[in-house]
């Protein structure tokens, strides 16, 4: 084989998986989830430095209104399932985040017992981050942020899933804005 062709092939091969992913022809390995086998995964990822997983699961079929549930913990010990009973249409919301410099993302959120739970996915130039933020309602700062292990988040990209989650309505505290941050008391004000 021509050495010039081989050299060009070696330089082009790393771009092939990227091109396939961008064209929608290749799919990443699914992230582990706590969803039942008959549910669709809207969001899921293993939490960094932990054995826990956070998942947002959609009921099978096209129910109206769409049923979903949030699960946090491990398969053998889920710590929080919302809604607690069955597959109900809880107060889930979806929003698009607003950041400068070509960075964007989306969220799924809900409020339970005065606490807001925010599943997020951000991406941009040299940035990919996902996780869950826990914040008391009507507070500026989050009380906790649990990041996903790097490059492990699975989130709804399928048109049918996006149609379902987009029907939930937006969260006015998040839509077009940035995520809340945890207050770092070690930084002098």
C-alpha atoms as a printed R data frame, in Angstrom:
    type eleno elety resid chain resno       x      y      z
1   ATOM     1    CA   UNK     A     1   0.000  0.000  0.000
2   ATOM     2    CA   UNK     A     2   1.146  3.545 -0.715
3   ATOM     3    CA   UNK     A     3   2.761  5.027  2.451
4   ATOM     4    CA   UNK     A     4   1.155  8.404  1.764
5   ATOM     5    CA   UNK     A     5  -2.293  6.745  1.689
6   ATOM     6    CA   UNK     A     6  -1.538  4.868  4.924
7   ATOM     7    CA   UNK     A     7  -0.460  8.128  6.592
8   ATOM     8    CA   UNK     A     8  -3.680  9.855  5.497
9   ATOM     9    CA   UNK     A     9  -5.709  6.887  6.703
10  ATOM    10    CA   UNK     A    10  -4.062  6.994 10.145
11  ATOM    11    CA   UNK     A    11  -4.837 10.703 10.463
12  ATOM    12    CA   UNK     A    12  -8.457 10.272  9.330
13  ATOM    13    CA   UNK     A    13  -9.385  7.221 11.432
14  ATOM    14    CA   UNK     A    14  -9.816  9.127 14.718
15  ATOM    15    CA   UNK     A    15 -12.368 11.342 12.948
16  ATOM    16    CA   UNK     A    16 -14.514  8.444 11.709
17  ATOM    17    CA   UNK     A    17 -16.210  7.676 15.088
18  ATOM    18    CA   UNK     A    18 -16.853 11.401 15.601
19  ATOM    19    CA   UNK     A    19 -18.403 11.740 12.157
20  ATOM    20    CA   UNK     A    20 -20.591  8.678 12.706
21  ATOM    21    CA   UNK     A    21 -21.787  9.960 16.083
22  ATOM    22    CA   UNK     A    22 -22.597 13.362 14.674
23  ATOM    23    CA   UNK     A    23 -24.504 11.805 11.785
24  ATOM    24    CA   UNK     A    24 -26.596  9.718 14.167
25  ATOM    25    CA   UNK     A    25 -25.413  6.441 12.634
26  ATOM    26    CA   UNK     A    26 -23.445  5.295 15.685
27  ATOM    27    CA   UNK     A    27 -24.720  5.073 19.235
28  ATOM    28    CA   UNK     A    28 -22.724  5.162 22.438
29  ATOM    29    CA   UNK     A    29 -23.011  2.239 24.804
30  ATOM    30    CA   UNK     A    30 -26.027  2.772 27.038
31  ATOM    31    CA   UNK     A    31 -25.353  4.166 30.470
32  ATOM    32    CA   UNK     A    32 -26.443  1.985 33.381
33  ATOM    33    CA   UNK     A    33 -29.904  2.917 34.581
34  ATOM    34    CA   UNK     A    34 -32.411  2.116 37.297
35  ATOM    35    CA   UNK     A    35 -35.284  2.076 34.793
36  ATOM    36    CA   UNK     A    36 -37.435 -1.025 34.399
37  ATOM    37    CA   UNK     A    37 -36.897 -3.049 31.217
38  ATOM    38    CA   UNK     A    38 -40.193 -1.777 29.759
39  ATOM    39    CA   UNK     A    39 -39.342  1.901 30.416
40  ATOM    40    CA   UNK     A    40 -37.479  4.324 28.174
41  ATOM    41    CA   UNK     A    41 -34.436  6.090 29.606
42  ATOM    42    CA   UNK     A    42 -34.771  9.878 29.349
43  ATOM    43    CA   UNK     A    43 -31.649 10.465 31.477
44  ATOM    44    CA   UNK     A    44 -29.294  8.218 33.408
45  ATOM    45    CA   UNK     A    45 -25.737  8.151 34.690
46  ATOM    46    CA   UNK     A    46 -23.565  6.688 37.411
47  ATOM    47    CA   UNK     A    47 -22.562  9.294 40.009
48  ATOM    48    CA   UNK     A    48 -18.838 10.091 40.259
49  ATOM    49    CA   UNK     A    49 -17.000  8.633 43.258
50  ATOM    50    CA   UNK     A    50 -20.032  6.515 44.126
51  ATOM    51    CA   UNK     A    51 -21.887  3.313 43.295
52  ATOM    52    CA   UNK     A    52 -25.135  5.254 42.921
53  ATOM    53    CA   UNK     A    53 -27.063  5.949 39.738
54  ATOM    54    CA   UNK     A    54 -29.564  8.675 38.897
55  ATOM    55    CA   UNK     A    55 -32.242  7.886 36.297
56  ATOM    56    CA   UNK     A    56 -35.305  9.507 34.782
57  ATOM    57    CA   UNK     A    57 -37.563  6.824 33.298
58  ATOM    58    CA   UNK     A    58 -40.529  7.179 30.974
59  ATOM    59    CA   UNK     A    59 -43.452  4.770 30.974
60  ATOM    60    CA   UNK     A    60 -43.861  2.598 27.893
61  ATOM    61    CA   UNK     A    61 -46.134  3.815 25.124
62  ATOM    62    CA   UNK     A    62 -47.490  7.283 24.594
63  ATOM    63    CA   UNK     A    63 -49.610  8.050 27.634
64  ATOM    64    CA   UNK     A    64 -51.336 11.366 28.026
65  ATOM    65    CA   UNK     A    65 -50.078 13.034 30.073
66  ATOM    66    CA   UNK     A    66 -46.699 11.264 29.831
67  ATOM    67    CA   UNK     A    67 -45.795  9.279 32.937
68  ATOM    68    CA   UNK     A    68 -42.264  9.417 34.323
69  ATOM    69    CA   UNK     A    69 -40.327  8.589 37.458
70  ATOM    70    CA   UNK     A    70 -37.028  9.665 39.016
71  ATOM    71    CA   UNK     A    71 -34.876  7.064 40.766
72  ATOM    72    CA   UNK     A    72 -31.692  7.687 42.772
73  ATOM    73    CA   UNK     A    73 -29.561  5.083 44.533
74  ATOM    74    CA   UNK     A    74 -28.521  1.578 43.587
75  ATOM    75    CA   UNK     A    75 -30.487 -1.240 42.000
76  ATOM    76    CA   UNK     A    76 -30.603 -3.075 45.333
77  ATOM    77    CA   UNK     A    77 -31.297  0.046 47.406
78  ATOM    78    CA   UNK     A    78 -33.098  2.948 45.691
79  ATOM    79    CA   UNK     A    79 -32.918  5.931 48.065
80  ATOM    80    CA   UNK     A    80 -35.483  8.124 46.323
81  ATOM    81    CA   UNK     A    81 -38.207  7.176 43.868
82  ATOM    82    CA   UNK     A    82 -40.440 10.002 42.670
83  ATOM    83    CA   UNK     A    83 -43.335  9.748 42.405
84  ATOM    84    CA   UNK     A    84 -43.318  7.090 45.110
85  ATOM    85    CA   UNK     A    85 -46.310  5.132 43.886
86  ATOM    86    CA   UNK     A    86 -46.604  3.794 40.360
87  ATOM    87    CA   UNK     A    87 -46.043  5.746 37.205
88  ATOM    88    CA   UNK     A    88 -47.823  9.026 37.689
89  ATOM    89    CA   UNK     A    89 -47.567 12.307 35.823
90  ATOM    90    CA   UNK     A    90 -45.711 14.266 38.460
91  ATOM    91    CA   UNK     A    91 -44.622 17.899 38.198
92  ATOM    92    CA   UNK     A    92 -41.633 17.279 35.897
93  ATOM    93    CA   UNK     A    93 -40.340 20.195 33.816
94  ATOM    94    CA   UNK     A    94 -37.758 20.496 31.062
95  ATOM    95    CA   UNK     A    95 -35.669 23.551 30.196
96  ATOM    96    CA   UNK     A    96 -32.913 24.704 27.892
97  ATOM    97    CA   UNK     A    97 -29.947 26.317 29.629
98  ATOM    98    CA   UNK     A    98 -28.373 29.547 28.423
99  ATOM    99    CA   UNK     A    99 -24.599 29.960 28.417
100 ATOM   100    CA   UNK     A   100 -22.224 32.008 26.284
101 ATOM   101    CA   UNK     A   101 -19.535 30.698 23.971
102 ATOM   102    CA   UNK     A   102 -21.382 27.897 22.220
103 ATOM   103    CA   UNK     A   103 -22.132 25.990 25.427
104 ATOM   104    CA   UNK     A   104 -25.633 24.772 26.012
105 ATOM   105    CA   UNK     A   105 -27.597 22.142 27.777
106 ATOM   106    CA   UNK     A   106 -30.885 20.953 29.061
107 ATOM   107    CA   UNK     A   107 -32.498 20.029 32.345
108 ATOM   108    CA   UNK     A   108 -35.265 17.913 33.757
109 ATOM   109    CA   UNK     A   109 -36.535 19.121 37.104
110 ATOM   110    CA   UNK     A   110 -39.218 18.537 39.710
111 ATOM   111    CA   UNK     A   111 -40.093 19.698 43.210
112 ATOM   112    CA   UNK     A   112 -40.696 17.313 46.100
113 ATOM   113    CA   UNK     A   113 -41.279 18.382 49.699
114 ATOM   114    CA   UNK     A   114 -39.814 21.871 49.250
115 ATOM   115    CA   UNK     A   115 -36.725 20.647 47.411
116 ATOM   116    CA   UNK     A   116 -35.999 21.048 43.712
117 ATOM   117    CA   UNK     A   117 -34.147 18.236 41.930
118 ATOM   118    CA   UNK     A   118 -32.431 19.201 38.663
119 ATOM   119    CA   UNK     A   119 -30.990 16.631 36.259
120 ATOM   120    CA   UNK     A   120 -28.677 18.443 33.853
121 ATOM   121    CA   UNK     A   121 -26.587 17.853 30.771
122 ATOM   122    CA   UNK     A   122 -24.153 20.516 29.466
123 ATOM   123    CA   UNK     A   123 -21.938 20.429 26.403
124 ATOM   124    CA   UNK     A   124 -19.808 22.845 24.473
125 ATOM   125    CA   UNK     A   125 -16.287 23.455 23.302
126 ATOM   126    CA   UNK     A   126 -14.128 21.085 25.379
127 ATOM   127    CA   UNK     A   127 -16.942 20.658 27.917
128 ATOM   128    CA   UNK     A   128 -19.301 17.860 28.795
129 ATOM   129    CA   UNK     A   129 -20.870 17.665 32.227
130 ATOM   130    CA   UNK     A   130 -23.979 16.050 33.616
131 ATOM   131    CA   UNK     A   131 -25.436 15.261 37.007
132 ATOM   132    CA   UNK     A   132 -28.077 16.170 39.530
133 ATOM   133    CA   UNK     A   133 -28.409 19.331 41.613
134 ATOM   134    CA   UNK     A   134 -30.475 19.483 44.790
135 ATOM   135    CA   UNK     A   135 -31.720 22.921 45.851
136 ATOM   136    CA   UNK     A   136 -34.213 24.168 48.430
137 ATOM   137    CA   UNK     A   137 -37.119 25.912 46.697
138 ATOM   138    CA   UNK     A   138 -36.829 29.721 46.669
139 ATOM   139    CA   UNK     A   139 -33.115 29.617 47.549
140 ATOM   140    CA   UNK     A   140 -30.347 30.997 45.348
141 ATOM   141    CA   UNK     A   141 -27.729 28.368 46.106
142 ATOM   142    CA   UNK     A   142 -27.945 24.616 45.660
143 ATOM   143    CA   UNK     A   143 -27.342 22.419 48.671
144 ATOM   144    CA   UNK     A   144 -25.652 19.663 46.634
145 ATOM   145    CA   UNK     A   145 -24.344 18.893 43.161
146 ATOM   146    CA   UNK     A   146 -23.546 15.318 42.225
147 ATOM   147    CA   UNK     A   147 -21.713 15.028 38.926
148 ATOM   148    CA   UNK     A   148 -21.931 12.014 36.665
149 ATOM   149    CA   UNK     A   149 -18.809 10.048 35.940
150 ATOM   150    CA   UNK     A   150 -17.215 11.761 32.922
151 ATOM   151    CA   UNK     A   151 -18.740 10.838 29.549
152 ATOM   152    CA   UNK     A   152 -21.283  8.400 31.025
153 ATOM   153    CA   UNK     A   153 -24.553 10.336 30.847
154 ATOM   154    CA   UNK     A   154 -27.339  9.052 28.681
155 ATOM   155    CA   UNK     A   155 -29.998 11.627 27.849
156 ATOM   156    CA   UNK     A   156 -33.022 11.838 25.563
157 ATOM   157    CA   UNK     A   157 -31.972 12.502 21.994
158 ATOM   158    CA   UNK     A   158 -34.667 10.415 20.335
159 ATOM   159    CA   UNK     A   159 -37.414 12.562 18.760
160 ATOM   160    CA   UNK     A   160 -40.201 10.610 20.481
161 ATOM   161    CA   UNK     A   161 -38.581 11.041 23.897
162 ATOM   162    CA   UNK     A   162 -37.975 14.729 23.248
163 ATOM   163    CA   UNK     A   163 -41.638 15.173 22.283
164 ATOM   164    CA   UNK     A   164 -42.683 13.603 25.587
165 ATOM   165    CA   UNK     A   165 -40.311 15.597 27.788
166 ATOM   166    CA   UNK     A   166 -40.976 18.850 25.913
167 ATOM   167    CA   UNK     A   167 -44.694 18.442 26.679
168 ATOM   168    CA   UNK     A   168 -43.932 18.869 30.401
169 ATOM   169    CA   UNK     A   169 -43.489 22.618 30.146
170 ATOM   170    CA   UNK     A   170 -40.509 24.696 31.216
171 ATOM   171    CA   UNK     A   171 -39.120 25.611 34.592
172 ATOM   172    CA   UNK     A   172 -39.066 29.444 34.688
173 ATOM   173    CA   UNK     A   173 -36.165 29.423 37.185
174 ATOM   174    CA   UNK     A   174 -33.983 27.483 34.737
175 ATOM   175    CA   UNK     A   175 -35.171 28.112 31.184
176 ATOM   176    CA   UNK     A   176 -32.655 30.267 29.299
177 ATOM   177    CA   UNK     A   177 -30.515 30.686 32.399
178 ATOM   178    CA   UNK     A   178 -27.509 29.040 34.034
179 ATOM   179    CA   UNK     A   179 -27.633 26.281 36.636
180 ATOM   180    CA   UNK     A   180 -27.697 27.179 40.325
181 ATOM   181    CA   UNK     A   181 -24.358 26.678 42.060
182 ATOM   182    CA   UNK     A   182 -23.475 25.414 45.500
183 ATOM   183    CA   UNK     A   183 -22.214 28.071 47.859
184 ATOM   184    CA   UNK     A   184 -18.530 27.594 48.645
185 ATOM   185    CA   UNK     A   185 -18.026 29.145 52.064
186 ATOM   186    CA   UNK     A   186 -14.233 28.880 51.766
187 ATOM   187    CA   UNK     A   187 -14.120 31.703 49.193
188 ATOM   188    CA   UNK     A   188 -13.911 35.131 50.818
189 ATOM   189    CA   UNK     A   189 -16.671 37.466 49.730
